[in-house]
Amino acid sequence: ETITSWLGQTFQIPYRTVFAGIPDKYENLFYKSLFAFNYIAETMDADFDWFIKTDDDTYLIVDNLRKYLRTLDPSQSYFVGHRMKPHLDNGFNSGGAGYVLSRFFLQ
């Protein structure tokens, strides 16, 4: 388990339950995200309206994101991000730039 502190509180994060047995390779990023969102859906989806996936070098202006998300209903299906279409006909939302999932979409 990873122990982390935030605002004076200490948390234990059971990352091994999510990523156990998945080699740390670029080809596995999709599966890591899939398993992470599955874990979130099973353990904490009732506590939050929105879920964001970003890389560790992504810069967010949280106030702007919060303002935009207030215009959307988290009980509806939303997958918000920058749509890219270089390899897939329907495109995909870039993980590096980040994307946001509504509670309903995650379920």
Phi and psi in degrees as a GROMACS rama.xvg file:
@    title "Ramachandran Plot"
@    xaxis  label "Phi"
@    yaxis  label "Psi"
@TYPE xy
-95.1322  133.329  THR-2
-106.224  127.851  ILE-3
-134.699  154.622  THR-4
-117.649  144.119  SER-5
-152.842  125.16  TRP-6
52.2607  40.8234  LEU-7
80.5406  -0.566201  GLY-8
-106.882  150.025  GLN-9
-110.553  134.206  THR-10
-125.472  146.391  PHE-11
-107.507  123.404  GLN-12
-107.429  116.316  ILE-13
-82.2923  63.7765  PRO-14
-63.3108  -27.3439  TYR-15
-63.4793  -28.0736  ARG-16
-70.6897  -23.5705  THR-17
-91.217  -43.5309  VAL-18
-107.916  12.221  PHE-19
-57.698  127.598  ALA-20
80.163  3.18662  GLY-21
-99.4423  112.779  ILE-22
-60.8555  146.734  PRO-23
-82.1385  77.923  ASP-24
-130.139  154.448  LYS-25
-56.0737  -40.5038  TYR-26
-62.1012  -18.4619  GLU-27
-98.3005  1.41886  ASN-28
-58.5874  -41.5212  LEU-29
-58.5499  -45.8652  PHE-30
-68.5845  -36.0094  TYR-31
-61.9829  -43.4225  LYS-32
-64.2899  -44.1775  SER-33
-58.9379  -48.6454  LEU-34
-66.1814  -36.9933  PHE-35
-63.7699  -47.1569  ALA-36
-65.813  -34.8589  PHE-37
-63.3726  -44.1012  ASN-38
-61.3491  -44.8118  TYR-39
-61.3802  -44.5818  ILE-40
-61.2914  -36.5522  ALA-41
-78.7794  -25.8396  GLU-42
-112.776  -26.5518  THR-43
-145.552  14.4677  MET-44
-65.879  -26.9851  ASP-45
-72.0778  -16.9838  ALA-46
-86.2766  -14.6074  ASP-47
-135.488  152.949  PHE-48
-91.8446  -31.6484  ASP-49
-133.44  147.993  TRP-50
-131.083  130.578  PHE-51
-117.559  140.551  ILE-52
-119.21  121.999  LYS-53
-139.146  166.813  THR-54
-86.498  167.847  ASP-55
-72.8339  -8.96197  ASP-56
-109.324  19.1621  ASP-57
-89.6808  134.487  THR-58
-103.425  125.072  TYR-59
-115.931  141.355  LEU-60
-100.093  93.673  ILE-61
-59.822  -39.7386  VAL-62
-60.1342  -41.0061  ASP-63
-67.267  -41.9989  ASN-64
-62.7127  -45.228  LEU-65
-60.5479  -43.2707  ARG-66
-60.9763  -43.9045  LYS-67
-66.0799  -45.003  TYR-68
-64.996  -26.639  LEU-69
-63.8826  -19.6362  ARG-70
-83.5115  -6.57605  THR-71
-113.55  154.869  LEU-72
-99.4765  114.29  ASP-73
-67.3696  -10.9712  PRO-74
-85.3509  2.63539  SER-75
-107.213  163.116  GLN-76
-82.4442  112.93  SER-77
-130.266  134.069  TYR-78
-130.16  95.9773  PHE-79
-105.657  126.511  VAL-80
177.463  -172.111  GLY-81
-88.438  116.841  HIS-82
-78.262  126.568  ARG-83
-117.065  144.566  MET-84
-130.242  30.1996  LYS-85
-74.7102  -26.3522  PRO-86
-121.991  -19.295  HIS-87
-123.302  141.359  LEU-88
-56.6932  -43.3841  ASP-89
-90.647  -3.4482  ASN-90
76.9684  -174.777  GLY-91
-157.668  157.575  PHE-92
-88.327  128.277  ASN-93
-64.6196  127.529  SER-94
-72.0587  -34.0945  GLY-95
-64.139  -41.8188  GLY-96
-74.9141  -21.174  ALA-97
96.022  156.549  GLY-98
-151.837  161.204  TYR-99
-122.818  136.402  VAL-100
-114.787  138.533  LEU-101
-76.8618  159.577  SER-102
-54.4527  -43.9079  ARG-103
-64.0215  -43.1901  PHE-104
-61.2553  -41.5242  PHE-105
-64.7688  -35.5012  LEU-106
